[in-house]
């Protein structure tokens, strides 16, 4: 069975500072990895995904993430955050299989940007 | 304008009542999913469907039922057997070749 651990439940950051949201996963098979963002009372929006190829993945809104297979991590980074980045961020994993794509989510990290 | 729609945005359930949440997509995706979101617990899979007229239980299917009569629609019924239904419910869809799920805006279910 797969599992995802987001190491920080809350991350406060000042505006224009860099941020890293940490995600570790556990799986016995190869995986796809995803980061989603959720604004209050809204659905999830895909930020970026790793399916194969380059381990450094760039997404929307200036975010990027790096897949590290040896450390089973997929940390999300942004070099300079804005007030509008205040939201909850979810890391998710699915196995590389031919069947249904079942996502397993972490518990989320609430990112708060302070002026 | 392609996307996933969920209705209603808010839904109130009385004790002993069944309620149905709607999910529609015009993305031509084969697969559709229902997740439940509780504070501090991330999202958990309730049911999923890979093709019309077929669906499978997820991790927390007890007290829920679904149908998939059309490719575009995947309604979720919260039955009276679900003793703790208060949550935010999210529907998603995906195409096998995309290997990615896209989410609707969600329905918040509250118990009166």
Interface residues (C-beta under 8 A of the other chain):
Chain A: X4 X9 X32 X34 X36 X41 X42 X43 X44 X45 X46 X49 X51 X90 X92 X94 X99 X100 X101 X102 X103 X105 X106 X107 X108
Chain B: X4 X6 X31 X33 X40 X41 X42 X43 X44 X45 X48 X50 X56 X58 X90 X92 X94 X96 X99 X100 X101 X102 X103 X104 X105 X106 X108
